[in-house]
Amino acid sequence: MVSAGLMDVQKTQAQALPDTGAVSGATAIHAALLFDWDGDDPEHLRLMMTRKGVDLETAVQVFFNGAPERYNMIAKADLPAAAQARCGLLDSIHRRIVCGFYLPDPERGLGLAHMAMQDWINRQDIDGAAGKSGRWVFDREMLDLQMTGPGRTIVKPRPVAHAGGPALWERLARMVMREKPVQTDKTPES
């Protein structure tokens, strides 16, 4: 039996966003960038940010549109009730950014979000030198790849050497035949 809460969430998800085939990636990205953090439903943005096609630049811009600096130094337990949904969504986007869920556009990297990310990391370093750490920390080394120079290949294909010899099944058959113990002793039947 499905609980009423789960049915409500599924109904909200179905109403919140049209089918992915009906909305182009550019339209969804544009909607995420125009999201009103103070007036719109955070669940709507959460659904948009979990879809395929959201690139790293867009994710970082959406994160900074949420004004994370207002809550960065406030402990989770001390958050006002009105800010909990916003911070939960910022937490979700941050986790996806740092784990590599959002891939960079090879042509743009961080693009327009480059300066905002650079400023955040610089403030983070200053806070770290003062012995403080905020709620959302970005790894400079991980993001340096996307902040400097042109986009780089993330996955490099390995060259494939074609086997020049017998087929796989023939090699396996020979290996199996070699490992069978040879029985030379025959015991007489009594």
Residue frames as a rotation matrix with the C-alpha (Angstrom) as fourth column:
MET 1
0.580 0.814 0.000 0.00
0.814 -0.580 0.000 0.00
0.000 0.000 -1.000 0.00
VAL 2
-0.380 -0.699 0.606 1.38
0.685 -0.653 -0.323 3.42
0.622 0.292 0.727 -0.96
SER 3
-0.308 0.239 -0.921 1.21
0.819 -0.425 -0.384 6.11
-0.483 -0.873 -0.065 1.68
ALA 4
0.728 0.675 0.121 -0.62
0.658 -0.639 -0.399 9.35
-0.191 0.370 -0.909 1.02
GLY 5
0.511 -0.612 -0.604 2.61
-0.202 -0.769 0.607 11.36
-0.835 -0.188 -0.517 1.40
LEU 6
-0.537 -0.733 0.418 4.36
0.198 0.373 0.907 9.37
-0.820 0.569 -0.055 -1.31
MET 7
-0.002 0.627 0.779 1.38
0.982 0.147 -0.115 9.75
-0.187 0.765 -0.616 -3.64
ASP 8
0.853 0.305 -0.423 1.40
0.286 -0.952 -0.108 13.52
-0.436 -0.029 -0.900 -3.05
VAL 9
0.013 -0.936 -0.352 5.11
-0.255 -0.344 0.904 13.71
-0.967 0.078 -0.243 -3.89
GLN 10
-0.589 -0.213 0.780 4.63
0.589 0.548 0.594 11.69
-0.554 0.809 -0.197 -7.07
LYS 11
0.437 0.814 0.382 1.67
0.888 -0.323 -0.327 13.89
-0.143 0.482 -0.864 -8.10
THR 12
0.721 -0.237 -0.651 3.72
-0.051 -0.955 0.291 17.04
-0.691 -0.177 -0.701 -7.40
GLN 13
-0.374 -0.923 0.088 6.63
-0.024 0.104 0.994 15.70
-0.927 0.370 -0.061 -9.44
ALA 14
-0.338 0.312 0.888 4.37
0.888 0.418 0.191 14.87
-0.311 0.853 -0.418 -12.35
GLN 15
0.727 0.680 0.097 2.79
0.680 -0.694 -0.236 18.34
-0.093 0.237 -0.967 -12.27
ALA 16
0.498 -0.561 -0.661 5.99
0.095 -0.722 0.685 20.27
-0.862 -0.404 -0.307 -11.56
LEU 17
-0.410 -0.734 -0.542 7.91
-0.567 -0.260 0.781 19.36
-0.714 0.628 -0.310 -14.67
PRO 18
0.653 0.601 -0.461 6.74
-0.728 0.328 -0.602 18.22
-0.211 0.729 0.651 -18.05
ASP 19
0.827 -0.323 0.460 8.15
0.359 0.933 0.009 15.08
-0.432 0.158 0.888 -19.62
THR 20
-0.026 -0.947 -0.319 11.82
0.088 -0.320 0.943 15.41
-0.996 -0.004 0.091 -20.61
GLY 21
-0.440 -0.117 0.890 10.91
0.852 0.258 0.455 14.86
-0.283 0.959 -0.014 -24.23
ALA 22
0.532 0.767 0.359 8.66
0.832 -0.552 -0.053 17.92
0.158 0.327 -0.932 -24.17
VAL 23
0.947 -0.245 -0.209 11.26
-0.148 -0.907 0.395 20.30
-0.286 -0.343 -0.895 -22.72
SER 24
0.610 -0.792 -0.022 14.62
0.182 0.167 -0.969 20.88
0.771 0.587 0.246 -24.34
GLY 25
0.142 -0.671 -0.728 17.77
0.977 0.215 -0.007 20.93
0.161 -0.710 0.685 -22.23
ALA 26
-0.748 -0.452 0.486 18.23
0.435 -0.887 -0.155 24.63
0.501 0.095 0.860 -22.91
THR 27
0.045 0.859 0.509 14.71
-0.201 -0.492 0.847 25.41
0.978 -0.141 0.151 -21.67
ALA 28
0.731 0.203 -0.652 15.26
0.508 0.477 0.717 23.49
0.456 -0.855 0.246 -18.43
ILE 29
-0.269 -0.908 -0.321 18.61
0.954 -0.204 -0.221 25.19
0.135 -0.365 0.921 -17.85
HIS 30
-0.625 0.099 0.774 17.06
0.100 -0.973 0.206 28.59
0.774 0.207 0.598 -18.52
ALA 31
0.479 0.874 0.081 14.26
-0.065 -0.056 0.996 27.83
0.875 -0.483 0.030 -16.03
ALA 32
0.471 -0.386 -0.793 16.81
0.856 0.419 0.304 26.78
0.215 -0.822 0.528 -13.38
LEU 33
-0.627 -0.769 0.124 18.74
0.731 -0.637 -0.245 30.03
0.268 -0.063 0.961 -13.83
LEU 34
-0.518 0.509 0.688 15.53
-0.207 -0.854 0.477 32.09
0.830 0.105 0.548 -13.50
PHE 35
0.025 0.537 -0.843 14.34
0.722 0.574 0.387 30.25
0.691 -0.618 -0.374 -10.38
ASP 36
0.106 0.119 0.987 13.09
-0.460 -0.874 0.155 32.66
0.881 -0.471 -0.038 -7.68
TRP 37
-0.588 -0.480 -0.651 14.74
0.290 0.626 -0.724 31.42
0.755 -0.614 -0.229 -4.48
ASP 38
-0.973 0.200 0.113 12.45
-0.195 -0.456 -0.868 33.55
-0.122 -0.867 0.483 -2.31
GLY 39
-0.277 0.956 -0.095 9.12
-0.884 -0.292 -0.365 32.78
-0.377 -0.017 0.926 -3.94
ASP 40
0.125 0.321 -0.939 9.20
-0.775 0.622 0.110 29.54
0.620 0.714 0.326 -5.93
ASP 41
0.900 0.257 0.353 8.86
-0.417 0.747 0.518 26.01
-0.131 -0.614 0.779 -4.57
PRO 42
-0.016 -0.996 0.090 12.35
-0.915 0.051 0.401 24.57
-0.404 -0.076 -0.911 -3.82
GLU 43
0.021 0.065 0.998 11.16
0.031 0.997 -0.065 21.09
-0.999 0.032 0.019 -4.81
HIS 44
0.941 0.336 0.038 10.65
0.074 -0.093 -0.993 22.36
-0.330 0.937 -0.113 -8.36
LEU 45
0.505 -0.832 -0.228 14.31
-0.845 -0.424 -0.325 23.44
0.174 0.357 -0.918 -8.60
ARG 46
-0.127 -0.538 0.833 15.47
-0.650 0.679 0.340 20.21
-0.749 -0.499 -0.436 -6.92
LEU 47
0.492 0.395 0.776 13.79
0.278 0.774 -0.570 18.24
-0.825 0.496 0.271 -9.71
MET 48
0.973 -0.157 -0.166 15.32
-0.220 -0.439 -0.871 20.44
0.064 0.884 -0.462 -12.39
MET 49
0.275 -0.953 0.126 18.81
-0.961 -0.274 0.022 20.06
0.013 -0.127 -0.992 -10.91
THR 50
-0.076 -0.295 0.953 18.65
-0.391 0.887 0.243 16.26
-0.917 -0.354 -0.183 -10.89
ARG 51
0.874 0.459 0.160 18.00
-0.016 0.356 -0.934 15.97
-0.486 0.814 0.319 -14.61
LYS 52
0.040 -0.835 0.549 20.57
0.846 0.321 0.426 15.01
-0.532 0.448 0.719 -17.20
GLY 53
0.210 -0.034 0.977 22.01
0.853 -0.482 -0.200 17.84
0.477 0.876 -0.072 -19.22
VAL 54
0.998 0.022 0.065 22.62
-0.014 -0.862 0.507 20.36
0.067 -0.507 -0.859 -16.43
ASP 55
0.352 -0.936 0.025 26.23
0.445 0.143 -0.884 21.39
0.824 0.322 0.467 -16.88
LEU 56
-0.122 -0.523 -0.843 28.71
0.989 0.004 -0.146 22.53
0.080 -0.852 0.517 -14.23
GLU 57
-0.913 -0.230 0.338 28.50
0.247 -0.969 0.008 26.22
0.325 0.090 0.941 -15.15
THR 58
-0.126 0.956 0.263 24.71
-0.217 -0.286 0.934 26.24
0.968 0.060 0.243 -14.77
ALA 59
0.429 0.284 -0.857 24.85
0.657 0.553 0.512 24.34
0.620 -0.783 0.051 -11.47
VAL 60
-0.496 -0.686 -0.532 27.39
0.868 -0.384 -0.315 26.77
0.012 -0.617 0.786 -10.01
GLN 61
-0.837 0.240 0.492 25.36
-0.079 -0.942 0.326 29.78
0.542 0.234 0.807 -11.17
VAL 62
0.225 0.964 -0.139 22.17
-0.002 0.143 0.990 28.34
0.974 -0.223 0.034 -9.67
PHE 63
0.148 -0.259 -0.954 24.04
0.927 0.372 0.043 27.64
0.344 -0.891 0.296 -6.42
PHE 64
-0.805 -0.541 -0.245 25.26
0.592 -0.761 -0.264 31.24
-0.043 -0.357 0.933 -6.17
ASN 65
-0.506 0.725 0.467 21.82
-0.119 -0.595 0.795 32.59
0.855 0.347 0.387 -7.14
GLY 66
0.381 0.674 -0.632 20.61
0.493 0.430 0.756 31.00
0.782 -0.600 -0.168 -3.88
ALA 67
0.350 -0.316 0.881 22.77
-0.564 -0.823 -0.071 33.45
0.748 -0.472 -0.467 -1.85
PRO 68
0.542 -0.154 -0.826 24.72
0.482 0.862 0.156 30.77
0.689 -0.483 0.541 0.04
GLU 69
-0.523 -0.816 0.245 26.91
0.282 -0.437 -0.854 33.40
0.804 -0.378 0.459 1.70
ARG 70
-0.040 0.600 0.799 23.95
-0.710 -0.579 0.399 34.35
0.703 -0.552 0.449 3.93
TYR 71
0.827 0.486 0.282 23.89
-0.548 0.590 0.592 30.89
0.121 -0.645 0.755 5.54
ASN 72
0.389 -0.730 -0.562 27.43
-0.156 0.549 -0.821 29.58
0.908 0.407 0.100 5.05
MET 73
-0.664 -0.734 0.138 28.57
-0.209 0.005 -0.978 30.19
0.718 -0.679 -0.157 8.64
ILE 74
-0.075 0.719 0.691 25.30
-0.995 -0.101 -0.003 29.20
0.068 -0.687 0.723 10.35
ALA 75
-0.920 -0.237 0.313 25.15
-0.297 0.941 -0.159 25.71
-0.257 -0.239 -0.936 11.87
LYS 76
-0.700 0.663 -0.265 22.37
0.056 0.421 0.905 23.49
0.712 0.619 -0.332 10.56
ALA 77
-0.324 0.572 -0.754 20.72
0.925 0.359 -0.126 23.34
0.198 -0.738 -0.645 14.00
ASP 78
-0.497 0.049 -0.866 20.64
0.455 -0.835 -0.308 27.16
-0.738 -0.548 0.393 14.22
LEU 79
-0.946 0.141 0.293 18.90
0.226 -0.362 0.904 27.76
0.233 0.921 0.310 10.90
PRO 80
-0.538 0.842 -0.049 15.57
-0.617 -0.432 -0.658 29.57
-0.575 -0.324 0.751 10.99
ALA 81
-0.121 0.585 0.802 12.68
0.265 0.798 -0.542 27.42
-0.957 0.147 -0.251 9.80
ALA 82
0.789 0.477 -0.387 12.18
-0.180 -0.422 -0.888 29.59
-0.588 0.770 -0.247 6.72
ALA 83
0.237 -0.804 -0.546 15.80
-0.965 -0.260 -0.036 28.97
-0.113 0.535 -0.837 5.60
GLN 84
-0.114 -0.333 0.936 15.87
-0.406 0.876 0.262 25.20
-0.907 -0.350 -0.235 6.08
ALA 85
0.685 0.414 0.599 14.40
0.350 0.535 -0.769 24.32
-0.639 0.737 0.222 2.67
ARG 86
0.891 -0.407 -0.201 16.73
-0.425 -0.591 -0.686 26.75
0.161 0.696 -0.699 0.89
CYS 87
0.042 -0.943 0.330 19.79
-0.969 0.042 0.243 25.40
-0.243 -0.330 -0.912 2.72
GLY 88
0.152 0.086 0.985 18.71
-0.088 0.993 -0.073 21.82
-0.985 -0.075 0.158 2.07
LEU 89
0.935 0.210 0.285 18.55
0.268 0.107 -0.957 22.58
-0.232 0.972 0.043 -1.65
LEU 90
0.615 -0.787 -0.057 21.90
-0.755 -0.566 -0.331 24.39
0.228 0.247 -0.942 -1.53
ASP 91
-0.001 -0.580 0.815 23.33
-0.668 0.607 0.431 21.33
-0.744 -0.544 -0.388 0.27
SER 92
0.523 0.313 0.793 22.01
0.261 0.827 -0.498 19.07
-0.811 0.467 0.351 -2.49
ILE 93
0.983 -0.178 0.036 23.43
-0.030 -0.352 -0.936 21.20
0.179 0.919 -0.351 -5.32
HIS 94
0.371 -0.896 0.246 26.76
-0.928 -0.344 0.146 21.58
-0.046 -0.283 -0.958 -3.50
ARG 95
0.117 -0.305 0.945 27.10
-0.322 0.889 0.327 17.80
-0.940 -0.342 0.005 -3.00
ARG 96
0.758 0.220 0.614 26.46
0.450 0.505 -0.737 17.21
-0.472 0.835 0.283 -6.69
ILE 97
0.863 -0.503 -0.054 28.98
-0.426 -0.667 -0.611 19.85
0.271 0.551 -0.789 -7.71
VAL 98
0.149 -0.897 0.416 31.80
-0.963 -0.037 0.265 18.50
-0.223 -0.440 -0.870 -5.54
CYS 99
0.071 -0.127 0.989 31.19
-0.144 0.980 0.137 14.84
-0.987 -0.152 0.051 -6.43
GLY 100
-0.824 -0.512 -0.242 31.27
-0.266 -0.027 0.964 15.54
-0.500 0.859 -0.114 -10.17
PHE 101
-0.136 0.864 0.485 27.60
0.580 0.466 -0.668 14.95
-0.803 0.191 -0.565 -11.00
TYR 102
0.861 0.395 -0.319 27.54
0.027 -0.664 -0.747 18.07
-0.507 0.635 -0.583 -13.20
LEU 103
0.100 -0.840 0.534 29.98
0.889 0.317 0.331 17.80
-0.447 0.441 0.778 -16.06
PRO 104
-0.110 -0.204 -0.973 31.59
-0.076 -0.974 0.213 20.90
-0.991 0.098 0.091 -17.54
ASP 105
0.959 0.278 0.065 30.97
0.081 -0.046 -0.996 21.97
-0.273 0.960 -0.067 -21.08
PRO 106
0.289 -0.933 0.214 34.36
0.867 0.350 0.354 21.26
-0.405 0.083 0.910 -22.74
GLU 107
0.011 -0.250 0.968 34.22
0.753 -0.635 -0.172 24.59
0.658 0.731 0.181 -24.57
ARG 108
0.374 0.305 0.876 33.24
-0.145 -0.914 0.380 26.77
0.916 -0.269 -0.297 -21.60
GLY 109
-0.665 -0.544 -0.511 34.35
0.404 0.313 -0.860 25.09
0.627 -0.779 0.012 -18.37
LEU 110
-0.396 0.508 -0.765 32.89
0.825 -0.168 -0.539 27.27
-0.402 -0.845 -0.353 -15.62
GLY 111
-0.190 0.343 0.920 32.23
0.792 -0.500 0.350 30.11
0.580 0.795 -0.177 -18.08
LEU 112
0.057 0.318 0.946 30.28
-0.117 -0.939 0.322 32.94
0.991 -0.129 -0.016 -16.44
ALA 113
0.940 0.336 -0.066 30.45
-0.001 0.197 0.980 31.27
0.342 -0.921 0.185 -13.02
HIS 114
0.230 -0.950 -0.210 34.27
0.651 0.311 -0.692 31.38
0.723 0.022 0.690 -13.01
MET 115
-0.442 -0.445 0.779 34.61
-0.152 -0.819 -0.554 34.67
0.884 -0.363 0.294 -11.09
ALA 116
0.424 0.666 0.613 31.96
-0.763 -0.101 0.638 33.80
0.487 -0.739 0.466 -8.49
MET 117
0.906 -0.130 -0.402 33.63
0.251 0.931 0.265 30.45
0.340 -0.341 0.877 -7.82
GLN 118
-0.075 -0.993 0.095 37.07
0.551 -0.121 -0.826 32.06
0.831 -0.010 0.556 -7.64
ASP 119
-0.240 0.059 0.969 35.79
-0.566 -0.819 -0.091 34.64
0.788 -0.570 0.230 -5.11
TRP 120
0.785 0.598 0.164 34.14
-0.498 0.451 0.741 31.91
0.369 -0.663 0.651 -3.02
ILE 121
0.664 -0.596 -0.451 37.31
0.589 0.789 -0.176 29.82
0.461 -0.148 0.875 -2.90
ASN 122
-0.321 -0.790 0.522 39.42
0.212 -0.597 -0.774 32.88
0.923 -0.137 0.359 -2.01
ARG 123
0.069 0.432 0.899 37.06
-0.815 -0.496 0.301 33.73
0.576 -0.754 0.317 0.90
GLN 124
0.934 0.252 -0.255 37.09
-0.112 0.881 0.460 30.06
0.340 -0.401 0.851 1.90
ASP 125
0.193 -0.947 -0.255 40.92
0.636 0.319 -0.703 30.16
0.747 -0.027 0.664 2.05
ILE 126
-0.415 -0.284 0.864 40.85
-0.328 -0.839 -0.433 33.33
0.849 -0.463 0.255 4.18
ASP 127
0.530 0.688 0.496 38.34
-0.758 0.122 0.641 31.71
0.380 -0.715 0.587 6.55
GLY 128
0.819 -0.263 -0.509 40.51
0.298 0.954 -0.013 28.59
0.490 -0.141 0.860 6.72
ALA 129
-0.245 -0.954 0.174 43.57
0.362 -0.256 -0.896 30.66
0.899 -0.156 0.408 7.67
ALA 130
-0.365 0.206 0.908 41.46
-0.730 -0.669 -0.141 32.19
0.578 -0.714 0.395 10.47
GLY 131
-0.987 -0.082 0.140 40.47
-0.151 0.777 -0.611 28.71
-0.059 -0.624 -0.779 11.67
LYS 132
-0.170 0.985 0.041 36.90
-0.517 -0.053 -0.854 28.87
-0.839 -0.167 0.518 10.39
SER 133
-0.986 -0.035 0.162 35.13
0.115 0.559 0.821 26.66
-0.120 0.828 -0.547 7.92
GLY 134
-0.461 0.862 -0.212 31.84
-0.869 -0.486 -0.089 27.32
-0.180 0.143 0.973 6.22
ARG 135
0.193 0.706 0.681 29.03
-0.412 0.689 -0.597 24.96
-0.890 -0.165 0.424 5.43
TRP 136
0.947 0.165 0.274 29.83
0.188 0.408 -0.893 24.69
-0.259 0.898 0.356 1.70
VAL 137
0.162 -0.972 -0.172 33.49
-0.418 -0.225 0.880 24.04
-0.894 -0.070 -0.443 0.89
PHE 138
0.981 0.072 -0.180 34.83
-0.194 0.299 -0.934 23.62
-0.013 0.952 0.307 -2.62
ASP 139
0.426 -0.862 0.275 38.09
0.492 0.476 0.729 21.83
-0.759 -0.176 0.627 -3.44
ARG 140
0.393 -0.332 -0.858 40.41
-0.575 -0.817 0.053 24.18
-0.718 0.472 -0.512 -5.32
GLU 141
-0.662 -0.743 0.099 42.31
-0.404 0.465 0.788 21.36
-0.632 0.481 -0.608 -7.05
MET 142
-0.349 0.605 0.715 39.14
0.665 0.698 -0.266 19.71
-0.660 0.383 -0.646 -8.35
LEU 143
0.680 0.728 -0.087 37.83
0.487 -0.538 -0.688 22.95
-0.547 0.426 -0.720 -9.81
ASP 144
0.003 -0.760 -0.650 41.19
-0.336 -0.613 0.715 24.27
-0.942 0.216 -0.257 -11.08
LEU 145
-0.655 -0.232 0.719 40.84
0.487 0.598 0.636 21.95
-0.578 0.767 -0.279 -14.05
GLN 146
0.099 0.808 0.580 37.74
0.995 -0.084 -0.052 23.84
0.007 0.583 -0.813 -15.11
MET 147
0.760 0.223 -0.610 38.90
0.371 -0.920 0.126 27.30
-0.533 -0.322 -0.782 -14.12
THR 148
0.051 -0.832 -0.552 42.16
-0.430 -0.517 0.740 27.53
-0.901 0.199 -0.384 -16.05
GLY 149
-0.818 -0.534 -0.211 42.76
-0.382 0.231 0.895 27.13
-0.429 0.813 -0.393 -19.73
PRO 150
-0.292 0.715 -0.636 40.58
-0.841 0.124 0.526 25.37
0.455 0.688 0.565 -22.26
GLY 151
0.609 0.600 0.519 38.44
-0.762 0.623 0.175 22.41
-0.219 -0.502 0.837 -21.36
ARG 152
-0.554 -0.828 -0.088 40.35
-0.832 0.546 0.101 19.18
-0.035 0.129 -0.991 -20.97
THR 153
-0.024 0.494 -0.869 39.36
-0.407 0.789 0.460 15.63
0.913 0.365 0.182 -21.76
ILE 154
0.191 0.169 0.967 38.02
-0.981 0.076 0.180 14.00
-0.043 -0.983 0.181 -18.61
VAL 155
0.521 0.011 0.854 38.01
-0.141 0.987 0.074 10.42
-0.842 -0.159 0.516 -19.82
LYS 156
-0.113 -0.632 -0.767 40.79
-0.963 -0.120 0.241 9.30
-0.244 0.766 -0.595 -22.13
PRO 157
0.885 0.461 -0.072 40.06
-0.462 0.846 -0.265 6.18
-0.061 0.268 0.962 -24.15
ARG 158
0.024 -0.871 0.490 42.68
-0.414 0.438 0.798 3.43
-0.910 -0.222 -0.350 -23.89
PRO 159
-0.196 -0.124 -0.973 44.00
-0.972 0.152 0.177 2.02
0.126 0.981 -0.150 -27.13
VAL 160
0.579 0.470 0.666 42.61
-0.515 0.844 -0.149 -1.41
-0.632 -0.257 0.731 -27.82
ALA 161
-0.536 -0.771 -0.345 45.06
-0.811 0.356 0.465 -4.01
-0.235 0.529 -0.815 -29.08
HIS 162
0.564 0.746 -0.356 43.34
-0.820 0.558 -0.128 -6.63
0.103 0.364 0.926 -31.17
ALA 163
0.165 -0.454 0.876 44.29
-0.412 0.775 0.479 -10.16
-0.896 -0.440 -0.059 -30.32
GLY 164
0.173 -0.183 -0.968 46.14
-0.971 0.134 -0.199 -11.72
0.166 0.974 -0.154 -33.21
GLY 165
-0.890 -0.450 0.076 45.60
-0.456 0.870 -0.187 -15.38
0.018 -0.201 -0.979 -32.69
PRO 166
-0.710 0.648 -0.277 42.97
0.510 0.744 0.432 -17.94
0.486 0.165 -0.858 -31.95
ALA 167
-0.007 0.833 0.552 39.54
-0.191 -0.544 0.817 -16.85
0.982 -0.099 0.163 -30.88
LEU 168
-0.305 -0.066 0.950 38.72
-0.910 -0.275 -0.311 -16.46
0.282 -0.959 0.023 -27.23
TRP 169
0.683 0.643 0.348 36.72
-0.719 0.676 0.161 -19.67
-0.132 -0.360 0.924 -27.02
GLU 170
0.689 -0.509 -0.515 39.65
0.046 0.741 -0.670 -21.63
0.723 0.438 0.534 -28.50
ARG 171
-0.365 -0.854 0.370 42.07
-0.346 -0.245 -0.906 -20.19
0.864 -0.458 -0.206 -25.90
LEU 172
-0.044 0.435 0.899 39.62
-0.999 -0.023 -0.037 -20.95
0.005 -0.900 0.436 -23.09
ALA 173
0.897 0.381 -0.225 39.15
-0.403 0.914 -0.055 -24.52
0.184 0.140 0.973 -24.32
ARG 174
0.234 -0.894 -0.382 42.93
0.076 0.409 -0.909 -25.06
0.969 0.184 0.163 -24.32
MET 175
-0.484 -0.397 0.779 43.19
-0.683 -0.385 -0.621 -23.66
0.547 -0.833 -0.084 -20.78
VAL 176
0.388 0.713 0.584 40.44
-0.913 0.383 0.138 -25.97
-0.125 -0.587 0.800 -19.54
MET 177
0.872 -0.068 -0.486 41.95
-0.137 0.917 -0.375 -29.01
0.471 0.393 0.790 -21.23
ARG 178
-0.113 -0.994 0.008 45.37
-0.170 0.011 -0.985 -28.29
0.979 -0.112 -0.170 -19.67
GLU 179
-0.446 -0.074 0.892 43.99
-0.845 -0.294 -0.447 -28.14
0.296 -0.953 0.069 -16.16
LYS 180
0.735 0.675 -0.060 42.28
-0.625 0.709 0.326 -31.52
0.262 -0.202 0.944 -16.21
PRO 181
-0.043 -0.772 0.635 44.31
-0.814 0.395 0.425 -34.08
-0.579 -0.498 -0.645 -14.26
VAL 182
0.011 -0.060 -0.998 45.49
-0.799 0.600 -0.045 -36.97
0.602 0.797 -0.042 -16.35
GLN 183
0.471 0.195 0.861 44.61
-0.731 0.632 0.257 -40.37
-0.494 -0.750 0.440 -14.88
THR 184
-0.111 -0.594 -0.797 47.22
-0.861 0.457 -0.221 -42.97
0.496 0.662 -0.562 -15.73
ASP 185
-0.920 -0.194 0.341 46.55
-0.361 0.757 -0.545 -45.43
-0.153 -0.624 -0.766 -12.91
LYS 186
-0.019 0.925 -0.380 43.80
-0.703 0.258 0.662 -47.88
0.711 0.280 0.646 -13.56
THR 187
-0.562 -0.087 0.823 42.68
-0.756 0.457 -0.468 -49.85
-0.335 -0.885 -0.323 -10.59
PRO 188
-0.861 0.262 -0.436 41.43
-0.051 0.808 0.587 -53.34
0.506 0.528 -0.682 -11.29
GLU 189
-0.020 0.936 0.352 37.83
-0.865 -0.193 0.464 -53.95
0.502 -0.295 0.813 -10.58
SER 190
-0.889 -0.307 0.341 37.17
-0.449 0.736 -0.507 -56.48
-0.095 -0.603 -0.792 -7.89
